[in-house]
C-alpha cells in the first residue's frame, strides 16, 4: 500500500457537531430539529473542506456526504488504494469535492432503530420516516428567530471572515467581500414557499401513526408530507427499509441503561463496566478494577502527555 504522508497533512475538514442543547438554540432553526431523531435538523450538518489538492475551490456544494465516506474520500486524496476485499460501505467523494461535480445521488439508511422504534431512509433525496423519539414531543419547527436572538455580530460577518485566524493561515488574497456574501447566500437554506399551506391535513406528518414521505430537494424543512399523494413511492422506500431490516444485526441498545455504567462508580471514567463484581451497585464509588482497555488508555494518555512536553 502506497501512503503519501505529505498529502494527508494538507486536507482539513471542519464539520459542525450537533449538541443536545441545540434543540433549544439551533443553528438551523427552520429545520425540524432534535438530536437522536429522524429529522433533518438532527441528522444534517454543515461542513467545510480546504486543501491545495482541490482542483476547484471557493464554492458551495450540495453533495450529500455520510461519515462513512470520509475513509475512502481522504484515502483517495492521499493516493491510497484501498483493498477491494474490505467491502467498505463509504463512497469516494473526492472527485466530486475536488472538481465541484454535479452531486451524486445517494442511498442512505440514517437510522433503523427497532429498540426505540423509528427509522429514517433516503434515496435520491426522497426521504422515508417512520416513528420518532420522545413520544413525538419534538416533531415540530421552532420558527424564525426573534430579533433579540440574532447574533449582533452577524452584520459584521464579512469583516469577521476577512480578519479571522483561519483566513490568515489558510485563506487567499483573492477572497473579496462580494464573494463572501455570494457564498453565504448560496449556503443558506430557505423553506419552500409554493403558496400551499403545509398545515393542511393532507400534508401533516404523524410518524407515530403512519410513515411519512418527503422530497428534500424541494422541501428541506420537511413541511410537506407527500405520503398521501405518492403512496406507491412511499411503499418502494418502505420495501427498501424492510430489506435492510432482514439483514441487520440485532441492536445492542437497550431502552433502560445499566446503572453500573455510571462513571461516578469508576473514578469518573467512561469504561467497560460489565466485569463489575457486584451485580447491583448501590451508592459510592466502587473500587476500581484495572482491565485491559483502561490500562491501554492510561498508557496512551501518559505517552502523549510526555511526547508533547
C-alpha positions as CSV (number, residue, x, y, z in Angstrom):
1,X,0.0,0.0,0.0
2,X,1.4,3.4,-1.0
3,X,1.0,6.1,1.5
4,X,1.7,9.8,0.7
5,X,2.0,11.3,4.2
6,X,2.5,14.9,2.9
7,X,-0.9,14.9,1.2
8,X,-2.9,14.0,4.3
9,X,-1.4,16.9,6.1
10,X,-2.9,19.3,3.6
11,X,-6.5,18.2,3.8
12,X,-8.6,19.9,6.5
13,X,-12.2,19.3,7.2
14,X,-14.5,21.2,9.5
15,X,-17.8,19.6,10.5
16,X,-20.2,21.0,12.9
17,X,-21.2,18.6,15.7
18,X,-24.8,18.8,16.8
19,X,-25.1,19.1,20.6
20,X,-28.2,18.3,22.6
21,X,-28.7,21.8,23.8
22,X,-29.0,23.0,20.2
23,X,-32.6,21.7,20.3
24,X,-33.4,24.9,22.1
25,X,-30.9,27.2,20.3
26,X,-30.3,25.5,16.9
27,X,-28.0,27.0,14.2
28,X,-30.6,25.9,11.6
29,X,-33.8,26.8,13.3
30,X,-36.0,26.3,10.3
31,X,-35.3,22.6,10.2
32,X,-37.3,20.2,12.2
33,X,-34.8,19.5,15.0
34,X,-34.0,17.1,17.7
35,X,-30.8,15.1,18.1
36,X,-31.3,11.3,18.1
37,X,-34.3,11.7,15.8
38,X,-35.1,11.0,12.2
39,X,-35.5,14.7,11.3
40,X,-33.1,16.7,9.1
41,X,-32.2,19.1,11.9
42,X,-30.9,16.1,13.9
43,X,-29.0,14.3,11.2
44,X,-27.9,17.0,8.8
45,X,-24.8,19.1,9.5
46,X,-22.8,21.7,7.6
47,X,-19.1,21.1,6.8
48,X,-16.2,22.7,5.0
49,X,-13.1,21.3,3.4
50,X,-9.8,23.0,2.5
51,X,-6.8,21.7,0.6
52,X,-4.3,22.7,-2.1
53,X,-5.1,19.4,-3.7
54,X,-8.6,20.7,-4.6
55,X,-8.9,21.3,-8.3
56,X,-11.6,23.9,-7.7
57,X,-12.2,25.9,-4.6
58,X,-14.4,28.7,-3.2
59,X,-17.7,27.1,-4.0
60,X,-20.7,25.6,-2.2
61,X,-21.6,22.0,-2.9
62,X,-25.0,20.3,-2.3
63,X,-23.3,16.9,-2.3
64,X,-24.6,14.6,0.5
65,X,-21.8,13.0,2.4
66,X,-22.0,10.5,5.2
67,X,-19.5,9.9,7.9
68,X,-18.7,6.5,6.4
69,X,-17.5,8.3,3.2
70,X,-14.5,10.1,4.8
71,X,-12.3,7.0,4.8
72,X,-12.4,6.3,1.1
73,X,-12.5,10.0,0.3
74,X,-9.4,11.0,2.3
75,X,-7.6,7.9,1.1
76,X,-8.3,8.9,-2.5
77,X,-7.0,12.4,-1.8
78,X,-3.8,10.9,-0.4
79,X,-3.3,8.5,-3.2
80,X,-4.0,5.4,-1.0
81,X,-5.6,2.5,-2.8
82,X,-7.9,0.6,-0.5
83,X,-8.2,-3.2,-0.9
84,X,-11.4,-4.3,-2.6
85,X,-11.9,-7.2,-0.2
86,X,-12.5,-4.8,2.8
87,X,-16.1,-4.2,1.5
88,X,-16.1,-0.5,2.7
89,X,-19.6,0.9,3.0
90,X,-18.5,4.5,2.2
91,X,-18.2,6.1,-1.2
92,X,-15.2,8.0,-2.5
93,X,-16.4,11.6,-2.8
94,X,-13.0,13.2,-3.6
95,X,-13.7,13.6,-7.4
96,X,-17.0,15.4,-6.6
97,X,-15.4,17.6,-3.9
98,X,-12.2,18.4,-5.8
99,X,-13.7,19.1,-9.1
100,X,-17.1,20.5,-8.0
101,X,-19.0,17.9,-10.0
102,X,-22.8,17.5,-10.1
103,X,-24.0,16.0,-6.8
104,X,-24.1,12.2,-6.9
105,X,-27.4,10.6,-5.8
106,X,-27.0,8.7,-2.6
107,X,-28.9,6.0,-0.8
108,X,-28.5,6.3,3.0
109,X,-30.2,4.5,5.9
110,X,-29.9,7.2,8.5
111,X,-31.2,5.1,11.3
112,X,-33.0,1.8,11.8
113,X,-33.8,1.6,15.5
114,X,-36.2,-1.2,16.4
115,X,-35.4,-0.8,20.1
116,X,-36.8,2.8,20.3
117,X,-39.0,2.3,17.3
118,X,-38.1,4.7,14.5
119,X,-36.4,4.7,11.1
120,X,-35.2,7.2,8.5
121,X,-34.1,6.4,5.0
122,X,-33.2,8.5,1.9
123,X,-32.9,7.5,-1.7
124,X,-32.1,10.2,-4.2
125,X,-33.3,13.0,-1.9
126,X,-36.6,11.3,-1.3
127,X,-36.9,10.5,2.4
128,X,-38.9,8.0,4.4
129,X,-39.6,8.5,8.1
130,X,-41.4,6.0,10.3
131,X,-41.7,6.5,14.1
132,X,-40.0,9.1,16.2
133,X,-38.4,9.6,19.6
134,X,-39.6,11.1,22.9
135,X,-43.2,10.4,22.1
136,X,-43.1,12.9,19.3
137,X,-42.7,15.9,21.6
138,X,-40.1,17.5,19.3
139,X,-41.6,16.7,15.9
140,X,-42.1,20.4,15.1
141,X,-40.3,23.6,14.0
142,X,-39.0,26.3,16.2
143,X,-39.8,29.0,13.6
144,X,-37.9,32.2,12.9
145,X,-35.5,33.7,15.4
146,X,-36.7,36.6,17.4
147,X,-34.8,39.8,16.8
148,X,-33.4,39.7,20.3
149,X,-31.8,36.2,19.5
150,X,-30.0,37.2,16.3
151,X,-26.2,37.4,16.8
152,X,-25.4,41.2,16.9
153,X,-22.1,40.4,15.1
154,X,-23.9,39.0,12.1
155,X,-23.9,42.4,10.5
156,X,-20.1,42.3,10.6
157,X,-19.8,38.8,9.1
158,X,-17.7,39.8,6.1
159,X,-15.2,41.7,8.3
160,X,-15.0,38.8,10.7
161,X,-14.2,36.3,8.0
162,X,-11.5,38.5,6.4
163,X,-9.8,39.2,9.8
164,X,-10.2,35.6,11.1
165,X,-7.2,33.5,12.0
166,X,-8.4,30.8,9.6
167,X,-8.3,33.3,6.7
168,X,-4.8,34.5,7.7
169,X,-3.5,30.9,7.7
170,X,-5.5,29.1,5.0
171,X,-7.1,32.0,3.1
172,X,-6.5,33.5,-0.2
173,X,-5.9,37.1,-1.2
174,X,-8.4,36.7,-3.9
175,X,-11.3,36.3,-1.4
176,X,-13.4,39.5,-1.6
177,X,-16.2,40.9,0.4
178,X,-18.6,40.3,-2.5
179,X,-17.5,36.7,-2.9
180,X,-18.1,36.1,0.8
181,X,-21.6,37.4,0.5
182,X,-22.3,35.2,-2.5
183,X,-21.0,32.1,-0.8
184,X,-23.0,32.8,2.3
185,X,-26.2,33.3,0.2
186,X,-25.6,30.0,-1.7
187,X,-25.0,28.1,1.6
188,X,-28.2,29.4,3.2
189,X,-31.3,27.2,3.1
190,X,-34.8,28.5,2.8
191,X,-38.0,26.7,3.4
192,X,-40.0,26.3,0.2
193,X,-42.9,28.7,-0.3
194,X,-45.2,27.4,-3.0
195,X,-48.4,29.1,-2.0
196,X,-49.7,25.9,-0.4
197,X,-50.4,25.8,3.3
198,X,-48.4,23.0,4.7
199,X,-50.7,22.8,7.8
200,X,-53.4,21.3,5.7
201,X,-54.3,17.7,6.9
202,X,-53.2,16.4,3.5
203,X,-49.5,17.4,4.3
204,X,-49.3,16.8,8.0
205,X,-46.8,14.1,9.2
206,X,-47.6,12.0,12.2
207,X,-44.8,9.4,12.1
208,X,-46.0,7.6,15.2
209,X,-49.2,6.8,13.4
210,X,-48.1,6.3,9.8
211,X,-44.9,6.6,7.7
212,X,-44.1,10.0,6.0
213,X,-42.6,10.8,2.7
214,X,-40.6,14.0,1.8
215,X,-38.9,15.5,-1.3
216,X,-35.8,17.1,0.3
217,X,-34.8,18.8,-2.9
218,X,-37.9,20.9,-2.9
219,X,-38.7,20.7,0.8
220,X,-35.6,20.6,3.0
221,X,-37.7,21.7,6.0
222,X,-39.9,18.7,5.8
223,X,-43.1,20.7,5.8
224,X,-44.9,18.7,3.2
225,X,-45.6,15.0,3.8
226,X,-46.3,13.6,0.4
227,X,-47.3,10.1,1.6
228,X,-51.0,10.6,0.7
229,X,-50.1,11.9,-2.8
230,X,-47.5,9.3,-3.7
231,X,-48.4,6.1,-1.9
232,X,-46.5,3.9,-4.4
233,X,-43.3,5.8,-4.0
234,X,-43.7,5.5,-0.2
235,X,-44.1,1.8,-0.5
236,X,-40.9,1.4,-2.5
237,X,-38.9,3.2,0.1
238,X,-40.6,1.2,2.9
239,X,-39.7,-2.0,1.0
240,X,-36.0,-1.0,1.0
241,X,-36.1,-0.4,4.7
242,X,-37.7,-3.8,5.4
243,X,-35.0,-5.4,3.3
244,X,-32.3,-3.7,5.4
245,X,-34.1,-4.9,8.5
246,X,-33.9,-8.5,7.4
247,X,-30.1,-8.3,7.1
248,X,-29.5,-6.2,10.1
249,X,-27.6,-7.3,13.2
250,X,-29.6,-7.3,16.3
251,X,-29.1,-3.9,18.1
252,X,-27.1,-3.9,21.3
253,X,-29.0,-0.9,22.6
254,X,-31.4,-1.3,25.4
255,X,-34.3,1.0,26.4
256,X,-33.1,1.2,30.1
257,X,-29.4,1.9,30.7
258,X,-27.4,-0.2,33.0
259,X,-26.8,1.8,36.3
260,X,-23.4,0.1,36.7
261,X,-22.2,2.2,33.7
262,X,-22.3,5.4,35.7
263,X,-18.8,7.0,35.6
264,X,-19.0,8.0,39.2
265,X,-18.7,4.4,40.1
266,X,-15.4,4.1,38.1
267,X,-13.3,7.1,39.2
268,X,-15.3,9.2,36.7
269,X,-14.1,7.2,33.7
270,X,-16.3,6.0,30.9
271,X,-15.1,2.4,30.7
272,X,-16.3,-1.2,30.4
273,X,-18.5,-1.9,33.4
274,X,-19.8,-5.4,32.8
275,X,-17.0,-7.0,34.8
276,X,-18.2,-5.3,37.9
277,X,-18.0,-7.8,40.8
278,X,-21.4,-7.0,42.2
279,X,-24.5,-7.4,40.1
280,X,-26.0,-4.5,41.8
281,X,-24.3,-1.2,42.6
282,X,-26.0,1.0,45.2
283,X,-24.0,4.1,46.1
284,X,-20.5,5.3,46.4
285,X,-17.5,4.8,44.1
286,X,-16.7,1.1,43.8
287,X,-13.0,0.2,44.0
288,X,-11.5,0.5,40.5
289,X,-10.6,-2.8,38.9
290,X,-7.9,-2.5,36.2
291,X,-8.8,-4.0,32.9
292,X,-7.0,-4.2,29.5
293,X,-8.9,-1.3,27.9
294,X,-8.3,1.0,30.9
295,X,-4.6,0.2,31.0
296,X,-4.2,0.8,27.3
297,X,-6.0,4.1,27.6
298,X,-3.9,5.3,30.5
299,X,-0.7,4.2,28.8
300,X,-1.6,6.2,25.6
301,X,-2.6,9.2,27.7
302,X,0.7,9.2,29.6
303,X,2.7,8.7,26.3
304,X,1.1,11.6,24.5
305,X,1.4,13.8,27.6
306,X,5.2,13.0,27.6
307,X,5.5,13.4,23.9
308,X,4.1,16.9,23.8
309,X,6.1,18.3,26.8
